[in-house]
């Protein structure tokens, strides 16, 4: 069963049995005012088989693409 509105729903299962579910209203969305994110950024290393990994802790005021988040101020 997949619904998007609160209410009481009845479903018949494949064996013929009927089940009823009562679903409450969905809560309001939560919008965080700040996102603290820890990421690992990978870059080409000094040689063809080397990779440089940089750990970053970022404080973001909104969710955004990784390209723009890279330039965000590190949290501390």
Secondary structure, 3 states (H helix, E strand, C coil): CCCCCCEEEEEECCCCCEEEEEECCCCCCCCCCCEEEEEEEEEECCCCCCEEEEEEEEEECCCCCHHHHCCCCECC
